[in-house]
């Protein structure tokens, strides 16, 4: 007996959770005056790799006891003071180099989110440095970091010496 796959399911299987939010939740078009990229997360707390760009992924996952455990996680935004839940820069390359000089190349998803799961970094050693490349521009953090919770410092206003979001200079 053959089974027919629905067009929506086929789209999800083909493109993952890019914008349609196949795993629940979605990015939706908004004005560029609201979010520089014209996209915003509207899926609430449904589990999805696109969820809550700009948030503190590590803290939220720890507080709720849900979702994957991350060693490093954050969002590459289009501007330094982007609002919470505004999608960031898809395709930005983030290279994390740990204290043992092991590199972890990561690519920002459609929401600008990047993350290094604990299971993919068993021997990860703090502190680490980070370098981001997007659109031919490269920028790096000035100091090594002892926490992988990028969203704890890279907030709308910036905290703990961060100038705001992770964004191009």
QUIRADA-V536989 format. One record per backbone hydrogen bond with DSSP energy under -1.0 kcal/mol. NH is the residue of the N-H (numbers start at 1). CO is the residue of the C=O. If there is no record, write none. Layout:
NH,CO
NH,CO
This chain:
10,6
11,7
12,8
13,9
14,10
15,11
16,12
18,15
24,21
27,19
28,40
30,38
34,31
35,31
38,35
40,28
41,85
42,26
46,43
51,48
55,52
57,55
60,56
61,57
62,58
63,59
64,60
65,61
71,116
72,116
73,148
74,114
76,112
77,166
82,79
85,53
86,83
87,39
88,111
89,76
91,108
92,89
93,133
94,106
95,131
96,104
97,129
98,102
99,125
101,98
104,96
106,94
108,92
109,113
112,109
114,74
116,72
118,69
120,117
121,118
124,121
128,145
129,97
131,95
132,139
133,93
134,137
137,134
139,132
141,130
145,128
150,73
150,148
152,149
153,150
154,150
155,153
159,153
162,159
165,80
